[in-house]
């Protein structure tokens, strides 16, 4: 998957995760892309640890994995901000 694919998956995953964690009003497009791309790495790592497939290309499974990772990242960020 090329850089453009990572940006598109990252943007969608970051946006969906920000809606799920109620951060959507505080995040812009660039933040959604960054959170989604980092979430893709986190989601891939988590899926590999539990025996599943990580990011497999430009498809719905990869988007699902990236959303899981981005949600984990945003939950951790929210916990740190609360303190």
N, C-alpha and C positions, 0 to 999 in steps of 0.2 A: 504494500500500500504506500503510495507516494505522500509527499508533504501535503498536497491539497486534500487527499483523503483523510489524513490525520486532522487537518483543520476543520473539515466538515463534520466528521464524527465527533471531534472535540467540542465544537460549537453546539451541536445537538445534545450531546451527553451533558455538557455543563449547564445548558439551559434547562433540561429536564431535571437534573439533580438540584438546581437552584430552586425550581418550583417545588420539588418534593421536600426540601429543607426550609422552605419559606425565606429564601435569600434573594429571590428574583428582583425585588425592588432595589436591592443594594448593589447588584452586579450589572456590569455592562457587557458588551459583546466580547471585548478582549479578555475580561476575567472569565467569562463562560468558556472561551476557547482554551485558555490556560488550564482551568480546572478540569475540563473535559479531557485534555491530552494527558495531564498528570493522572487523572482518574482512570484512563485507559491502561496506564502502567500499573497502577494499584490494583485495578480489577483483574488484569492479566496475572499478576502475582498471586492474588487471592484464589483465582480459579485454578491456577497450576498447583497451588498448595493443597487444594481439596480434590485434585484429580481431574478437573475439567479442562476444557480448552480455553485458552486466553483469546486474544485478538486474532481472528483468522482472516481478516481482509475487510473489504468494504461491504458489510452485510448487517442484518439485524442482530445477529448474535454478538458481533463486535460492539454494536451500539449498546446492547444490553449489558455487556461486560464493562464498558466504559461508564455507563450510568451508575452501575453498582460501585465502581471505584470512585467516581466523582462524588457520589452521595457519602461514602465513607470519609473522603477527604473533607467535605463540607461539614459533616457532623463533628469531626475532630477540630476543625477550625472554630466552629461555634462553641464547643466546650472550652477551648483555650480563651476565646474572647470573653466568655462569661466570667472567668476568674478575674 
